[in-house]
Amino acid sequence: MSFKLNQHSISVAPAKTANQSAGKKENFFNRDIQLFGGSFNDKKKERFYMDLRILLMAGIDLKSALELIIEEQPKEKDKAFFSIIYDDVIKGKSLAEALRSTGKFSEYEFFSIEIGEESNKLHDVLEELMNYYADQAALKKQIMSVLSYPAFVFVITIGLVYFMLTSVVPMFADVFKQFGSELPPLTLKVIAISENFPFYAMIGIIIILGAGLFVYWQKNETWFRQTTSAFFLKVPKVGQLIKLVYLARFTQAMHLLLASKTPLVHSLELTERMIKFYPLQKAIEQMRTDVTKGKSLHSGMSAFSIFPKRMLSLIKVGEEVNQLEVMLGKLSKQYNEELKYQTNIIGKIMEPLILLIIGCIVGVILVAMYMPMFNLSNLMAQ
């Protein structure tokens, strides 16, 4: 984003924004900007915090900075969104209060910004938030890149199997009927699947839809969250990856809050609300109770196996030297680096594995179709 920081652009922007604020506000309420939660994602938050920090450090006041951010938005929906924040600031609200009223920012965000405003360290808080959401956006992008290839290959596999069972196998079946010879068991099974493929496909679709609806209805139930998290943690590689994802989020959030001088108990409370992974959420809940009773953070963490021993040792050292937020920041960086490495490894493992699965499926169908022909040629040779 290139900002127009000359005197003319700053003096003209207020009038332009003021003339448009009523219309933008009306457009904002006429549009459902919260559809699917994608209208103000982590990438946009990173950009917002980065741009606001740059403008404030350049000596521009908050109102003018927001005006410039509004003017630079390419989409009317984003302009309308930031106009709501600008209008609240004009009415006398703090930046934290303005962000909170949008419903698009989490508690630990506006609480951190509130502390930054009160302590005159808003620049530092914005930098921490910018780094946090940059890491979150990079993590989501990396995970999507790893999963996109298997998803694409899965769709291709479904299409290929559908074509073979509905076109290739029936053609061979007609030829086999003309021969009138006895077919191998494997060939008979493949032909039976081909003849009943619409029925099996319908059953498969019903099962998938039913499973999806069941997960949707039960996803917030304690028993479901506990069961699914325990299952995925036991899956090789996948469990380790999930564990790394949430440990990275935990350390990032705690580092951000403690660096903003948020009390430890309140930091744990806000982090607990943000993290929805059941084992870690329950651990944080108990840790918060232990810290309230006077225990140290590392002693409360030691009761849960989800936290590695090395992490506990470093947390203990950070508490002893009164550098807990620094230690959490280093742990966050290490976990994000390890996460990148693990996702790359899983991606490299999945590619040949998926190709092997496709080859096996197609190979079984082809062998089943050509086996009778080989048998027939042997009988003719005799």
Helices and strands as residue ranges (DSSP letters): H 7-30, G 35-37, H 42-57, H 62-71, H 76-90, H 95-102, H 107-118, H 122-163, I 164-168, H 169-179, H 185-195, H 197-218, H 222-234, H 238-259, H 264-274, H 278-292, H 297-301, H 309-320, H 324-381
